[in-house]
Amino acid sequence: MSTSVLYDVPGPKAILRNRVLAVATIVVVAAIIGFLGYRFALSGQFSPTKWGLFTYATVWSQIFAALGKTLAAFGLAAILSLVAGFALAIGRLSDHAWVRVPTTAVTELFRAVPVLVMMMLLYYGLPSVGMRMDPYWAVVIALVVYNGSVLAEALRAGIESLPRGQKEAGYAIGLRKSGVMRLILLPQAVRVMLPVIIAQLVVTMKDTALGFIITYPELLYLAKQLSSNAQFQQPILQSAFVIGGIYIVMCLILSGIARLLEQRLHRNPRAHGGRGDDAANTGPAPVEPGDPRLHPEGTVTEVISVQGRE
């Protein structure tokens, strides 16, 4: 009986146990879903009155306007977070202590402060010192300082995970440190850490929902207003389902873009050190025992025979 390197092949008892556990899991999940559906139906959550709010074009125009606010905050915050992440990562890898130490302190500080706390400090705290900030900029700045510091750590980890020979090869061909970082290290680090970068951008998109605390009119802020509509019996769950579905679609679109980028990077010959997949797998042709290349003119055998005759 063949065995796997990672785990032993399950026997008859193990197979039966796994099947029983799988069936039991399906039954439990189906029971939970059925119970929730029963409670929803019993409490009237499927009634047309509660869902009637989303049959009006005016409501959907408000939803699209709030979606635009969400995307506006996310778009600018994502771009600035990437810029801040690159800047902080390069600063943390600097050979100069007067650059590295302050950059490290700023990165660690902003990573430790929650996004919501930063938003509230910017929106509610600044007026106490005579400064006022628009909710949009409070949301964007809070997202940038937190996600930028997290991306900085991801990029720094990606750069330090590269083989040391990459940096030494850049210096050997006459590049300065800036050229080595810009042309050799950063492109490879971005390729390695692309899943982490995209995951952090998804977090940035979802964190825009925290803006409703400071009255930024994004999707969650609108959902709170819609759920308090007494004419439609306060459709709290319905508003959450609709707005939550929009967030899910946006995250799926961003994940799809990430997969396309990853596929393009894998198909790009530069992603394999300047060689394509075929070139990476090619090598010298195998030599068989009777190949003439094993006995060219002037081989060791002929040299020995010549020396013997002499």
N, C-alpha and C positions, 0 to 999 in steps of 0.2 A: 504494500500500500504506500503510495507516494505521500510525502509530507511537505508542507510549506515551510519556507525559511522563517516566516514571520509568526506563524501559529500552527498548532497541530490541527489536522483535519478532524472535524467533529465526528464522533461516532453516532450510532443510531439513537442513543439516549439523548445526546446533546442536540441532535437535529430535531427530535420530538420536543425537547424543552424549548428550543428556539421558536418552533412553530407555535407552541402553546402561548409563549410570551407575545409573539407577534399578533396572534388572534386576540389575546386579552387586551393588548394595547389598543388595537383597532376598536374593540368593543367599548373600552373606557372612553376613548376620544369621541366615538359616535354618541355615547350616552351623555357626555358633557355638552356636545353641540345640540343634541336633542333637548336637553333640559333648558339650555339657554334659549333655544327657539320657542319652547313652551312658555317660559317666563315672559319672553318678549310678546308673544301672542296674548297671553293672559293679561298683561299690563297695557295692551293696546298700542304697542310700539309699531305694529304694522298697519295701523289704521290710516286711511287716506288723508285724514285731517292733519296728522303730524308730518306726512311727507308732502302735503300740498304746498308748503312754502317753497319747495324747489321746482315748482311748475311755472313760476313767474320769471319772465325775462329780466325784470328789474333786479331780482335777487342774483341771477347769474351774472349780470353786468357788474354788480357789487363784488361777486366772487372773483371775477376776472381782474377787476381793479385791485383787489387785495392780493391776488396772485402776482400782479405786476409789481406791487410794493415789495412782496417777498423776494421776487427774482432780482429787483433792483438792489436790495440790501445784500443778497447773496452774491450777485455778480461782482460788485465792487469789493466786498469783503474777501471773496475768493482770490481775486487778482492781487489785492494788497497783502493778503496772508502769504501767498507764494513769494512775493517780493520780499516781505519781512523775513520769511523763513530762510530764503537764500542768503540774505544779508546777515542774519544772526548766525547761521551755520558757518559761513565763511569767517565771521568774527570770532567764533568759538575755536576755530582751528588756526587762528593767527599765531605766529611765533612771538608777537609782541605782547607782553603782559598788560600794558596799558590799554590794549584793545580787547584781549581775551577775557580779562577779569571782569570789566564792566558788562561786556556782552553776556557772559555766563550768569552774572547776577540778575540782569534784566530778564533773561530767558527763564531762569528758575522762578523769579518772582511772578511773572505773568502766567506761567504754567500753573502756579499754585492758587491763583485767584479765580474763583468761578466766574463764568461769563455773566450770569445774572447779577452778581455782586458788582462787577465792573459797570454794567449798564446802569444800575441804580446809583452808583457813585457819580457817573457822568451826568445823569439826567436830574437826580434829586440832590446830589451833593454839591455840584458846582454852583447852583443858585445861592447857596449859603455863603459863598465867597464873592458874590457879585457877578457871576458868569452864568449864562444860560446856553443850553445846547439843544438843538433840534433832535427829536427822537430818532430820526433816520441816522444822524451822525453818531448818536450814542450807541445805536445797535451796531453800526459798521465798525466803529473804533473798538468796541468791546470784543467783537468777533475777530478782528485783525490781531489784537494784542495776544489773545489766547491761542487762536489757531496758528498764528505765525510762529509763536514759540514752540508749539507742538511739532509743526512741520520742520522747524529748525533742528530739533532733536532727531527727527526721522532722517533728514538729509545728512546730518553729521554722522549718524550711525551708518548710513549707506556709504559715505565717503571712507570712513575708517574700516569698513568691512572689505574694501577693495585690496587686492594684493599690493604689497609694498613695491613690487617691481614696476607697477604702472607709473608711480610717481618717479621712481629712479630712471625709468626709460625716458620720461619727458625731460628730466634734467640732462640726460645723456645726449639728447639731440639738440640741446641749446635753449630749451624753453625756460623762461622765468617762472616763479611760483604762480603768478597770476595766469600765465598761459597754461601751465600744468593743471591748475584748478578749473579754468574755463574750458579747455579743449579736451582734457583727458578724464579728470576725476568727476566733475559735475555731471556730464552726460551719462556716464556709467552709473553714478549714484541715483540719478533720476530714474533710469531704466530699472534698477534693482528695487527701488522703493516706490515705484509707481502704484502698486496696490495700496500701500499705506497712505500715500498722498491722496488718492481718490477716496479712500475711506474717511480721511479727515475732512475732505471737502463735503462729503455727504453729511458728516456731523455739523459742519458749518451751515449747510442748508437747513437742517432740522433745528439748529439753535436760533435761527431767525424767529422761531415761534416765541422765544422768550421776550421778544419786543412788545408783546401785548401788555406786559407788566408796566411798561413806561408809555403806554397808550400809542404805540406805533401801529398804524392801521394795516396790519398784515393779515394773513389768513386766520390765525387763531383768534385775533382780536375780533374779526368779523364773525367767526363761529360763536364766540361768546355773546355777541349782540343778537345773532339769529336764534340762539337757543333760549333767549329770554323773551321771545315773542309770545305773548299771551293769546293772541288770536288763533295761533296754531298749536295751542296746548303745550308750549315750551318744548320744542323738539330738540332736546339736549343730545340724545343718542344719534338722531338723524343728522344733526349738524356735525357731530364728531365723525360719523361714518363718511359723509361727503368730503369734509375737509381733510380727514385722515387719508381717504382714497387719493386725493390730489397730491398729498405729500408722498404717498407710496409711488404714484406714477412718476413724480419728479425724481425720486431716488432711483427708480428703475431706469429712467432715461440716462441719468448720470452714470450708473453702473454699466449700461450698454455702451456709452461713449468710452468708458475706461477699457472695456473689453476690445473695442475696435482699435484703440490706441495700442493696446498690448499686442494684438495680432499684427498690426502694421510694424511694430518694432521687431517682432520675431521674424517677419518676412523681409525686413530690411537687411541687406548684407552687412551693413556697418554694425548691426547688433551682434555679429559673430566675429568681431575683430577684423573686419574688412573682407571676410569670406562668407559666402553663402553656405547653406546647409550641405549642398553637394560638394562644394570645395572643402568644407570642414571634414567630410568623411572620406575624401580621396587621399591616396598615399601611393607609395611605390607598389608596383604590381608584384604579386607573390612569385617566388622562384621555386620551381619544381626540382627534384633531385637530378633529373636528366637534362636540365636546361643548359644550353651551350654557354650561357653567361658564367657558369661555374668554372669553365676551363678555357679562358681566353688565351691568346698567345702570350707567352712569357709568364705562365703561371708558376707557382712554387715547385710543382712536380718537374716541369721542364728545366727550371734553373738548377735543381738538385742533380738531374741527370747530366746536364752540361758540366757541372762542377766535378762530377765523378769521372767523366771522360778526360778532363784536364789532369 
